[in-house]
Amino acid sequence: MTDLNLSSNNLGQMTSVEGWWIDEAGDYISPKGVDHGKRKPAGIEFKPSGVMAIADAIPTMGALMNLDISHNRIGGFCPDGYDSSGAANSTKITATPGGPIAIAEALRRRSNMVLTSLRATGNHIPSEQLRDAMRGGALL
């Protein structure tokens, strides 16, 4: 396979092994679909499991030349938090650095790098993170 288009697949969605997930508004949703609002459940760890799975697979894709992971909320998610008046602050993004780091590390691990095109737009990946990944030999 030389081309892989995974755009707009919500790969960066934060989930837990217990089945919880965080929706686009930043609300915590239980395994039974109950919305718990902004209250993080105690003792539950969230990870971008979709992007982690792709990152695990990338080093095995020796012929991959074009990868599109755009619009997957890989570097951050949802409007987050409230201002002092209690109004929703829709301009804040909660960073999820695990996703971009996992992709960059996966690209670095590829010994037979033939990737010529990587599209990662629309993922809230901070520019300094992009710069650091490129310095490390990855294209992210």
N, C-alpha and C positions, 0 to 999 in steps of 0.2 A: 504494500500500500504506500503510495507516494503522497497522497493528499488526505487530510483528515479535517473535516469541518465540524467542530463541536460548538459553534456559536449559538447563543441564546438557549442554553440548556440548563441554566441555573446551577452550574457546577460549583459555584462558591457558596451555595446555601449551607448555613451552619446547622448541623444535626448532631445528635448524640447517639451513643450505642443503645440507649434506652428507648429511642424512638421519638424523642422530642425534636422540634425544629423551630427555627426563627423565621417568621414571614417577612415580606417586604416592608412592612410597617415597623418591624423591630419587636413584634409581639412574640412571646413564647407560647408555642402550641404543643399540647400534650400528645402522647401517642394515640389518644382517643379523639383527637381533634378539638379539644377544649382550649379556647383562647384564654391565656392567663395574663394578658396585657404585658406590661414592661417588667413584671416581677420575675426575675430569673429564679428558676427552681433551685433549691439548695442542693449542693453536692453533685450537680449535673455538669459535665464538661462538654462543650460544643466545639466541633471541628468542621472545616469545609471538606467533608468526606468525598464528595464527587471529584473535586480537583485533586485530592490526595490519591485517589484511585487512578486518575489519568497520569499523574506524576509518576506513579509506580510503573505504569505501562510504557511511558515514553522511551526509556533507555533500551527497550527491546525492539523498538521500531526502526530498524536499521535503514530502511529505504525511504523513510519519511522526509519529504522535501518541503511541504506546505502544511502548516498547522494554523487553524483558526480557532481561537478560544475567546473570541470577542463577546462582549455583552453577557457575561456569566457571573457578575458580582464577585470576582475572584479576590480583589484586594480590599473590599469593604462592602458594607450592606446598609440599607435602610436609613431613613431619617431617624435620628436618635435624640432623645432627651427633651427637656422642657426648659424654657427660660424662667426667670424669677416670677413672672406673672402666671405661669402655668400653661402658657401657650406652647404648642408643639413647635420644635425647632427643626424644620424640614431641610435646613442647609447643612446640618451636621451629618457626617458619615462615620460610622463605627468601623475602624480599621480592622481587617482580618489578615495580618501579614503572613499567616501560615500558608495560604494559597499561593501567592506570588513566590514565596521562598521555595516551596515544594516544586513548582514548575521550573524555576531557575536552577535548582539543584539537579533536577532530572535532566535538563538540557546539558548541564556540565558533565554529567555522568556518561553521556553518550560518546563512546570512543570513536565511532564511525560517523561523526556529524556530517550530514549532507543537507541538513535543514537550511533552506534558502529563504523561506518566508514564514514569518510568525506574525499573526494578527492578534493583538490583545487589547484593542480599544474597548472603551465602555466597561472597564472593570474596577474603577476607583483605585488604581495602582499608583501610589505617590511617585512623582518624577524622580525623587532621590532613590527610591527602590529600583526603578528602571535603570537608572545610571549605575547603581551598585551591581545589579545583575549583569549588565553589559560588560562592566569592568572585569567581572569574574569569568568571562568567556561565554556566558549565555546570551541569547538574543532577546530575552524578555524585556 
